Amino acid sequence: MERLNSELYLQNCYIMKENERLRRKAQLLNQENQALLSELKQKLSKSSKSSNDSNGGDDTTIPDLNLCSSSSTNPTKTSKP
């Protein structure tokens, strides 16, 4: 029984370590995504301003891509045994 407990404990430690690694990777990808989204909004804003000057001021809306985001910006921490 103790041997099984030890094996399960080691598996749990491995899973928690991998989970933390994936969480950090997801946070970095989310930051990169936010930066790219901001850059895209700036470019669209600049291009719509220049086209609005020539088109008589038509408004162009930028969709909020964060509504579909599945990654969490504030992940919960797991407690270690």
N, C-alpha and C positions, 0 to 999 in steps of 0.2 A: 504494500500500500504506500509506503514511504517512497519507494522507487517511482511509482506512478505519479505521486505528488510532485516529486522533483522534476520529472520529465514534463509534466504539465506546466510547472512553474517556468522552466526554461523556454518552453514554447510560448508562453504568455509574454515573457521578457522580449523574445524575438519579435513577436507581433507588435508589442508596444513600441519597440525601437523602429520597426518598419513603418508603423503608423505615424510616428513623429517625423520620420524622413519624408514621407509622402505629404504630410501636412505642411512642412516647410516648402516643399516643391510647389504645392498648390498656392501657397501664399505668394511665392515669387512669380508664378504665372499670373496670378490675379493682379499683382502690382504692374507687371508688364502689360497686361491687358488694359488696365486703367490708363497707363501712360499712352498706349497706342490709341485708345478711344479719345483721350484728350487731344492728341495730335490730329486725329481725324476731324474732330469737331472744329478745331482751329482752322484747318485747311478748308473745310466746307463753309465755315463762316466767312473766310476771306474770299472764296470763290463766289459765294452768294452775294456778298457786298458788291463785288465787281460786276456780277451779272445783273444785280438789282439796279445799279447805276445805268446800265444800258437797256434794261427791260422795263423801267418805270417803277421799280420798287416792289416786285413780287416777293412775298414772304416765303422762305423755305424752312420747314421744320426738320429738326434732326431727331430721329427716333432714339429713345432711351434703351440702349442695348443691355443695361444692367438689369432690366426686368427679367431677363432670361438667365441671369447668372445663377449657377448652382453652387459655386464655391462660397464658403463662409468667410467673412472678414474677421470674425472673432470666434475661432474654434474653441471648443471646450477642452480642457486639459484632463488627461486621465491620471488617476492616482496610482502610484507604484506601490507594490506590496512591501 
